[in-house]
Amino acid sequence: MSIIEKAASRIDHTRNTPAPAPVETDAQTDAQTEAQILALEPHAAAVPASPVAAPAAAIHAVPLETFAPSPAESAAAAVASATASGAASGTASASAASLHAAPAQARSARPASGKHSARKIDLDLARMREAGMVTAASGRTSLLEDFRVIKRPLLKRAFGEAAFPGRPNNLIMVTSSLPGEGKTYCAINLAMSIAMELDHTVLLVDADVARPSVLRTLGLPAQRGLMDILIDDKLDLSDVMLRTNVDTLSILPAGTSTPRATELLASSTMSNMVNEIANRYPDRVVIFDSPPLLLTSESRVLASHMGQIVMVVEAQTTTQHAVKESLRQLEGCSNVNLIYNKARDIPGIEETYDYHYG
């Protein structure tokens, strides 16, 4: 065979041999995979966390075919020269790098989750009024007047100079000698009465961690609260505080029950939290519904943080011995006050009140 025939045979063989399938580089594969992932995310980006997340939505809106090579481009890439292949590889690498950077930019555009705002609950004020509790809409009643008398000296001392350093007078603990004397009832009514003031706000803390009663008395389900803050240092006060439909009243529930309640209440974390809630707002009064003094150790530990103590005494039931023993346990605490609860009405008092002031 002549040289010319051999050359012609080689040309025919080259033309009849199919072009090899294009081999995707790692960069091209990463680019396609990244593009597919981004094409599946527009629904998540459609609800941005905040206005600064808008660039992420623009990135996610890029169509998939923008990054996927067409068959013609693949064939052209397969027959390109070595120089052109190197350039294409460099371009693909740059595209893949920009695609890898896009999710990172989108993630950085999303703001870090901040502290949760306090949750909102609605107190059933009509139910509270029917249960004989103080509400702004209950009108002038003897109960309302009683708590107006009770709160006035407490408020007068609340923002004065503390008798002991570290015990702000706007921290008021409501307690009793034994269960059933009405301390929770008095704590709620005192908080509601102070919430009617024009110049003060109230935080009602359920600190009876063994038998939480505030939310139950108000007809509300149990929630995370005080104990959860002391156990979990990642929780903030705003994560568990409950705002109410009474604008000047907030509630901090007792939270999860724990056998280490006494130690937690005596901890430095508790001291720091108490100081924070006492000083965060200059017009705030904080009322703690405490466990009974003669049955638990938590109440004595809690009293060491308080500027004022209110002890509820059930009329004709609590013995003189129980009252004296409770007061003995409060030695060293200043501003100890007594509420004589469940006393029988004196005949004629309410009629005389209506006659003079109705």
C-alpha positions in Angstrom: 0.0 0.0 0.0 1.3 3.4 -0.9 1.9 6.3 1.5 -1.0 8.2 0.1 -3.4 5.2 0.6 -2.2 4.7 4.2 -2.9 8.4 5.0 -6.4 8.2 3.4 -7.1 5.1 5.4 -6.2 6.8 8.7 -8.4 9.9 7.9 -11.4 7.6 7.2 -10.8 5.7 10.5 -10.6 9.0 12.5 -13.8 10.2 11.0 -15.7 6.9 11.7 -14.5 6.7 15.3 -17.1 8.3 17.7 -16.0 11.2 19.8 -15.2 10.2 23.4 -17.7 11.2 26.1 -16.7 14.4 27.9 -15.0 13.7 31.2 -16.4 16.0 33.9 -13.8 17.6 36.1 -14.3 17.7 39.9 -15.0 21.4 39.6 -17.7 20.9 37.0 -19.4 18.1 39.1 -19.3 20.3 42.2 -20.7 23.2 40.1 -23.7 21.1 38.9 -24.4 19.6 42.3 -24.2 23.1 43.9 -26.5 24.5 41.3 -29.0 21.6 41.9 -29.0 22.3 45.6 -29.5 26.0 45.1 -32.4 25.3 42.6 -34.3 23.4 45.3 -34.1 26.1 48.0 -36.2 29.1 46.6 -39.2 28.1 48.8 -37.0 28.4 52.0 -35.6 31.7 50.8 -39.1 33.0 50.0 -39.6 33.8 53.7 -36.5 35.7 54.8 -35.8 36.0 58.5 -35.4 39.8 58.1 -34.9 42.3 55.3 -31.1 41.7 55.3 -31.8 38.2 54.0 -33.0 39.5 50.6 -29.6 38.9 48.8 -29.9 35.2 49.7 -33.3 35.1 47.9 -31.7 36.7 44.8 -28.9 34.1 44.8 -31.3 31.2 45.2 -33.4 32.5 42.3 -30.7 31.7 39.7 -32.1 29.0 37.4 -30.5 25.6 37.2 -29.8 25.7 33.4 -27.5 28.7 33.9 -24.9 26.5 35.4 -25.6 23.2 33.5 -23.7 22.8 30.2 -25.7 22.1 27.1 -24.8 19.0 24.9 -23.3 21.3 22.3 -21.0 22.8 24.8 -20.0 19.4 26.1 -19.1 18.3 22.6 -17.2 21.4 22.0 -15.3 21.0 25.2 -14.4 17.4 24.2 -12.7 18.5 21.0 -11.1 21.7 22.4 -7.4 22.1 22.3 -5.2 21.6 25.4 -5.0 25.4 25.9 -8.7 25.8 25.6 -9.4 22.9 28.0 -7.1 24.5 30.6 -8.9 27.8 30.2 -12.3 26.1 30.5 -11.2 24.2 33.5 -10.1 27.4 35.1 -13.4 29.0 34.3 -15.3 26.1 35.7 -13.2 26.2 38.9 -13.9 29.8 39.3 -17.7 29.2 38.8 -17.7 26.4 41.3 -15.8 28.6 43.8 -18.3 31.4 43.4 -21.1 28.9 43.8 -19.6 27.5 47.0 -19.2 31.1 48.2 -22.9 31.9 47.5 -24.4 29.7 50.3 -21.8 31.1 52.7 -22.8 34.6 51.8 -26.4 33.7 52.2 -25.7 32.1 55.6 -23.8 35.2 56.7 -26.7 37.4 55.5 -29.1 35.7 57.8 -29.0 37.4 61.2 -28.1 35.4 64.3 -31.2 34.5 66.3 -31.5 37.1 69.1 -33.2 36.8 72.5 -36.8 35.9 72.3 -39.3 38.6 73.3 -41.6 37.8 76.2 -44.6 35.7 75.3 -48.1 37.1 75.6 -50.9 35.5 77.6 -54.5 36.7 78.3 -55.8 36.7 81.8 -59.5 35.9 82.1 -60.4 39.0 84.0 -64.1 38.1 84.1 -63.2 34.8 85.7 -60.9 36.5 88.2 -63.6 39.0 89.1 -66.1 36.2 89.7 -63.5 34.5 91.9 -63.3 37.6 94.1 -60.0 38.9 92.9 -58.9 42.5 92.2 -59.4 43.7 88.7 -59.6 47.2 87.3 -63.1 46.6 86.0 -64.5 45.2 89.3 -65.4 48.7 90.5 -65.1 50.0 94.0 -65.2 47.0 96.4 -64.1 46.4 99.9 -61.4 44.0 98.6 -60.0 46.6 96.3 -59.9 49.1 99.1 -58.2 46.6 101.4 -55.4 46.1 99.0 -55.1 49.8 98.3 -54.4 50.2 102.0 -52.0 47.2 102.0 -49.9 48.4 99.0 -49.4 52.0 100.0 -46.7 51.5 102.7 -45.0 48.9 100.6 -44.8 51.2 97.6 -43.6 54.0 99.8 -40.6 51.9 100.9 -40.1 50.2 97.6 -38.0 52.9 96.1 -36.3 54.2 99.2 -32.9 53.4 100.5 -32.4 49.7 101.2 -31.9 48.7 104.8 -29.3 46.1 103.7 -27.0 46.3 100.7 -28.1 43.9 97.9 -31.7 43.7 99.1 -33.6 46.2 97.0 -36.9 47.3 98.7 -38.8 46.8 95.4 -38.4 43.0 95.9 -41.4 41.9 98.0 -41.9 38.3 99.2 -45.4 37.1 100.1 -45.3 34.1 102.4 -47.2 32.3 105.2 -46.5 29.9 108.0 -48.5 27.0 106.5 -50.2 26.1 103.3 -53.8 27.2 102.7 -53.6 30.6 104.4 -54.1 32.5 101.2 -50.6 33.7 100.3 -51.0 33.1 96.5 -54.4 34.8 96.6 -52.9 37.8 98.4 -49.8 37.9 96.1 -52.0 38.0 92.9 -54.3 40.6 94.3 -51.4 42.7 95.5 -49.8 42.5 92.1 -53.1 43.4 90.4 -53.6 46.3 92.7 -50.1 47.7 92.1 -50.6 47.2 88.4 -53.4 49.8 88.6 -50.9 52.4 89.6 -50.0 55.0 87.0 -46.3 55.1 87.7 -45.3 51.5 88.4 -45.1 48.1 86.7 -45.3 44.7 88.3 -43.5 41.4 87.9 -45.2 38.5 89.7 -42.8 35.6 90.3 -44.1 32.2 91.3 -41.3 31.1 93.6 -43.2 28.3 95.3 -41.3 25.8 93.2 -42.5 22.8 95.1 -46.2 23.6 94.6 -46.6 26.3 91.9 -49.9 28.0 92.3 -50.0 31.3 90.5 -50.7 30.0 87.0 -53.1 27.4 88.3 -55.1 30.0 90.3 -55.3 32.1 87.1 -56.5 29.1 85.1 -53.3 28.9 83.0 -51.2 25.9 82.0 -47.7 25.3 83.5 -44.8 27.0 81.7 -41.1 27.2 81.9 -39.9 29.7 84.4 -37.6 30.5 87.3 -36.1 27.1 87.9 -35.4 26.7 84.2 -33.4 29.9 84.1 -31.3 28.8 87.1 -30.6 25.4 85.6 -30.0 26.4 82.0 -27.6 29.3 81.6 -28.5 29.6 77.9 -32.0 30.8 78.9 -32.7 34.4 79.3 -35.4 36.0 81.4 -37.2 37.1 78.3 -37.4 33.5 77.1 -39.7 32.5 80.0 -41.4 35.8 81.1 -45.1 36.1 80.3 -46.6 39.4 79.3 -50.3 39.8 80.1 -53.3 41.7 78.7 -52.8 43.9 81.8 -50.1 46.1 80.3 -48.3 46.8 83.5 -48.3 43.2 84.8 -45.9 40.4 83.8 -45.6 36.9 85.2 -42.5 34.7 85.8 -43.7 31.1 86.4 -42.0 28.7 88.8 -40.9 26.4 86.0 -39.6 22.8 86.1 -39.6 21.2 89.6 -36.2 20.1 90.8 -34.9 18.6 94.0 -32.1 21.1 94.1 -34.4 24.1 94.4 -32.9 25.3 97.7 -29.4 25.2 96.4 -30.4 27.0 93.2 -32.2 29.7 95.1 -29.1 30.2 97.2 -26.8 30.3 94.2 -24.9 33.3 92.8 -27.0 32.9 89.6 -30.1 33.6 91.6 -28.5 36.6 93.3 -27.5 38.0 89.9 -30.9 37.4 88.4 -32.7 39.0 91.4 -30.5 42.1 91.1 -31.2 42.3 87.4 -34.9 42.2 87.6 -34.9 44.6 90.5 -32.8 47.2 88.7 -33.6 46.8 85.0 -36.6 49.1 85.2 -36.7 51.9 87.7 -40.5 51.7 88.1 -40.8 48.0 88.6 -42.1 46.2 91.7 -41.3 42.5 92.0 -43.6 40.3 94.0 -42.5 36.7 94.9 -45.1 34.1 95.9 -42.9 32.1 98.3 -43.4 28.6 99.8 -44.6 28.4 103.4 -42.0 29.2 106.0 -42.5 26.2 108.4 -42.6 23.5 105.7 -39.7 24.3 103.4 -36.2 25.7 103.4 -36.6 27.6 100.1 -38.6 30.4 101.7 -35.8 31.2 104.2 -33.3 31.3 101.4 -35.5 33.4 99.2 -36.1 35.9 102.1 -32.4 36.6 102.1 -32.7 38.3 98.8 -35.8 40.4 99.7 -36.1 44.0 100.7 -39.7 43.6 102.2 -41.6 40.6 103.6 -45.4 40.2 103.7 -46.6 37.3 105.8 -50.2 36.1 105.4 -51.9 34.9 108.6 -55.2 33.1 108.3 -57.8 34.4 110.7 -59.0 32.0 113.5 -56.9 29.2 112.1 -53.1 30.0 112.3 -51.9 29.5 115.8 -49.9 32.1 117.7 -47.1 29.6 118.1 -46.9 29.2 114.3 -46.8 32.9 113.8 -44.0 33.4 116.3 -42.0 30.6 114.9 -42.3 32.0 111.4 -41.3 35.5 112.6 -38.3 33.9 114.3 -37.1 32.4 111.0 -37.4 35.9 109.5 -35.0 37.5 112.1 -32.5 39.6 110.3 -35.1 40.6 107.6 -36.3 44.2 107.7 -39.7 45.5 106.8 -41.8 42.4 107.8 -45.5 43.0 107.5 -48.5 40.9 108.3 -51.8 40.5 106.4 -54.7 39.1 108.5 -56.6 37.1 105.9 -60.0 35.5 105.7 -61.3 37.7 108.5 -65.1 37.8 109.0 -66.8 40.9 107.7 -68.0 43.2 110.4 -71.8 43.7 110.0 -72.7 47.2 108.8 -69.2 48.1 107.5 -69.9 47.8 103.8 -73.3 49.6 104.1 -71.7 52.5 106.0 -68.9 52.6 103.4 -71.4 52.9 100.6 -73.5 55.5 102.5 -70.5 57.8 103.0 -68.6 57.3 99.7 -70.9 55.5 97.3 
